[in-house]
Amino acid sequence: MSLSDPDLLVIGAGPAGLALAAASCELGLRTTLVAPRPTAPWEANYGSWEADLTGISAPVHQRWSRARVCGEGWSKSLDRAYVQLDRRQLQQGLLERALAAGLVLENGTAASASHGPDGSELLLSDARSLRGRVLVDCGGHRATLVQPGQPVASAFQLAWGHRIRVKLHPWSPQEMVLMDWTRGPDEAPGPPTFLYVMPFDEQHLFVEETVLAARLPPDPGFLQARLQARLERLGLEAGAVEEVERCVIPMDTPRPPPQRVLALGGAAGMVHPATGYSVATSLRLAPLLARAIASGLEHGGPDEAARLGWETLWPGPRVDAATVLRFGLEAILSLDADGTDRFFRAFFEPPPEAWAPMLSSESTARQLAQVMGRMFLSADMPLRLALSRAGMSAEGLLAFRAMLCAHSPAQDREYG
Ligand SMILES: Cc1cc2nc3c(=O)[nH]c(=O)nc-3n(C[C@H](O)[C@H](O)[C@H](O)COP(=O)(O)OP(=O)(O)OC[C@H]3O[C@@H](n4cnc5c(N)ncnc54)[C@H](O)[C@@H]3O)c2cc1C
């Protein structure tokens, strides 16, 4: 390593990569970020519960004070605010902060890396190489450098969404639709799907048909057809499609084992197994990871930075909580369309305090166990049987162990 080599090489310019680049540059770490097109505009419509953004600086494009969930013969308005992030402002803001604090941008695709005691050498696909003391893979779900955890993901969330302009629609601009599980009379066979709606105003909407989780990702064309049929059922005259979103998110990517390459975001197994979300978690953890890297480099070197980094990303209570959430995913995967509908009816029945921990990435295994216990007791008999069967799976047994042996309440408090 030479004195001019950066402290940190960040791979990827999504929410995780840019959040980490901004935080590390502002801490004084010399940082280089490499991505095929580091300033290409982000395309996904990022949504989040407003509460999950507490303490995080994240620009909001639109806020809905309530969220609706409904299914066959039931409908409920949840008293919980939901937001769509302003992806342009978020991206621009992070880039500007990072560049103002000295970030160096490189166009390139990371291919492989080798490591020595003083730092790492990153080989790009065009045969150039870059050197840095610490490497952080923020390459998303298709990350190439970080060695993945085992077994690899086998459950996927899929969605097909349109931003559309219509003459008239039935939704209130104050309330978004988180999940509409109602089905059409002649629905084609396939996994259960729900409609997600962000009504921006009287004419502009984002509508998305989603498979919450499935083992074998169905053909996305199936989702497009279901969305079309649903909009027709709702009497929505197809207006202009202003944007199309296709989404495939691995839901059960395990946490990578601690190793010399660090990771953040999708690359670090940080997708929430029940929602598919990870942006709020990346924004929350980026400054903590930057501080851990700075401290490791100051007190030991690259190995110590990697050790502290993994400890920060995946402390024991977070590992326990992820194990319990993974079981929740397994339970959902075991349900058919009727079971899924009844599951969410029972899940959203009590006030938000009772179910919100299940949808947050900051909950502890104990909090999740309480939600699950309450859910089980309020479920009808067929649903209890289905949940009991899921409880007998390997994931169920691991989850029970995590709940029983969860880190102490004192640690829980620190973590929460
Ligand atoms: C359509 C869609 C909608 C989603 N909606 C939500 C949502 O509403 N809320 C939420 O929280 N989450 C959502 N997610 C899930 C998840 O939060 C996003 O996937 C998020 O973008 C992950 O951020 P990331 O920075 O980890 O990875 P990404 O955003 O995928 O960014 C990866 C970056 O790494 C670069 N890269 C990849 N490979 C290499 C390489 N070899 N070398 C160099 N650079 C590389 C890419 O070009 C890109 O810049 C959604 C995902 C999708 C696909």
The ligand as a MOL file (V3000), in Angstrom:
LIG
                    3D

  0  0  0     0  0            999 V3000
M  V30 BEGIN CTAB
M  V30 COUNTS 53 58 0 0 0
M  V30 BEGIN ATOM
M  V30 1 C -37.8200 -2.3160 -7.5770 0
M  V30 2 C -37.4460 -2.4090 -6.1440 0
M  V30 3 C -38.2110 -1.7440 -5.1840 0
M  V30 4 C -37.8170 -1.7700 -3.8290 0
M  V30 5 N -38.5520 -1.0740 -2.9260 0
M  V30 6 C -38.0950 -0.9660 -1.6610 0
M  V30 7 C -38.7550 -0.1210 -0.7180 0
M  V30 8 O -39.8330 0.4140 -0.9960 0
M  V30 9 N -38.1990 0.0590 0.5170 0
M  V30 10 C -37.0260 -0.5480 0.8620 0
M  V30 11 O -36.5030 -0.3230 1.9440 0
M  V30 12 N -36.4360 -1.4180 0.0030 0
M  V30 13 C -36.9240 -1.6270 -1.2340 0
M  V30 14 N -36.2910 -2.4670 -2.1050 0
M  V30 15 C -35.2340 -3.3920 -1.5940 0
M  V30 16 C -33.8640 -2.7840 -1.3320 0
M  V30 17 O -33.9420 -1.8960 -0.2800 0
M  V30 18 C -33.2770 -2.1520 -2.5710 0
M  V30 19 O -32.9450 -3.2170 -3.4310 0
M  V30 20 C -32.0560 -1.2420 -2.3370 0
M  V30 21 O -31.7840 -0.5790 -3.5570 0
M  V30 22 C -30.8170 -1.9960 -1.8910 0
M  V30 23 O -29.7890 -1.0370 -1.7480 0
M  V30 24 P -28.2480 -1.3950 -1.9230 0
M  V30 25 O -27.5190 -0.1110 -1.9010 0
M  V30 26 O -27.8980 -2.4680 -0.9740 0
M  V30 27 O -28.1300 -2.0660 -3.3840 0
M  V30 28 P -28.5460 -1.4930 -4.8110 0
M  V30 29 O -29.5000 -0.3790 -4.7060 0
M  V30 30 O -28.9310 -2.6810 -5.6160 0
M  V30 31 O -27.1920 -0.8910 -5.3940 0
M  V30 32 C -26.1310 -1.7320 -5.8110 0
M  V30 33 C -25.0670 -0.8620 -6.4440 0
M  V30 34 O -23.9100 -1.6600 -6.6690 0
M  V30 35 C -23.4800 -1.5430 -8.0380 0
M  V30 36 N -22.8100 -2.7930 -8.3540 0
M  V30 37 C -23.3460 -4.0420 -8.4310 0
M  V30 38 N -22.3750 -4.9240 -8.7280 0
M  V30 39 C -21.2110 -4.2340 -8.8380 0
M  V30 40 C -19.8720 -4.5970 -9.0990 0
M  V30 41 N -19.5060 -5.8550 -9.3600 0
M  V30 42 N -18.9440 -3.6160 -9.1240 0
M  V30 43 C -19.2730 -2.3360 -8.8790 0
M  V30 44 N -20.5340 -1.9320 -8.6040 0
M  V30 45 C -21.4800 -2.8790 -8.5800 0
M  V30 46 C -24.7730 -1.2680 -8.7800 0
M  V30 47 O -24.5070 -0.6930 -10.0430 0
M  V30 48 C -25.4450 -0.3000 -7.8200 0
M  V30 49 O -24.8770 0.9870 -7.9460 0
M  V30 50 C -36.6740 -2.4930 -3.4390 0
M  V30 51 C -35.9450 -3.1930 -4.4060 0
M  V30 52 C -36.3280 -3.1630 -5.7280 0
M  V30 53 C -35.5180 -3.9540 -6.7350 0
M  V30 END ATOM
M  V30 BEGIN BOND
M  V30 1 1 1 2
M  V30 2 1 2 3
M  V30 3 2 2 52
M  V30 4 2 3 4
M  V30 5 1 4 5
M  V30 6 1 4 50
M  V30 7 2 5 6
M  V30 8 1 6 7
M  V30 9 1 6 13
M  V30 10 2 7 8
M  V30 11 1 7 9
M  V30 12 1 9 10
M  V30 13 2 10 11
M  V30 14 1 10 12
M  V30 15 2 12 13
M  V30 16 1 13 14
M  V30 17 1 14 15
M  V30 18 1 14 50
M  V30 19 1 15 16
M  V30 20 1 16 17
M  V30 21 1 16 18
M  V30 22 1 18 19
M  V30 23 1 18 20
M  V30 24 1 20 21
M  V30 25 1 20 22
M  V30 26 1 22 23
M  V30 27 1 23 24
M  V30 28 2 24 25
M  V30 29 1 24 26
M  V30 30 1 24 27
M  V30 31 1 27 28
M  V30 32 2 28 29
M  V30 33 1 28 30
M  V30 34 1 28 31
M  V30 35 1 31 32
M  V30 36 1 32 33
M  V30 37 1 33 34
M  V30 38 1 33 48
M  V30 39 1 34 35
M  V30 40 1 35 36
M  V30 41 1 35 46
M  V30 42 1 36 37
M  V30 43 1 36 45
M  V30 44 2 37 38
M  V30 45 1 38 39
M  V30 46 1 39 40
M  V30 47 2 39 45
M  V30 48 1 40 41
M  V30 49 2 40 42
M  V30 50 1 42 43
M  V30 51 2 43 44
M  V30 52 1 44 45
M  V30 53 1 46 47
M  V30 54 1 46 48
M  V30 55 1 48 49
M  V30 56 2 50 51
M  V30 57 1 51 52
M  V30 58 1 52 53
M  V30 END BOND
M  V30 END CTAB
M  END
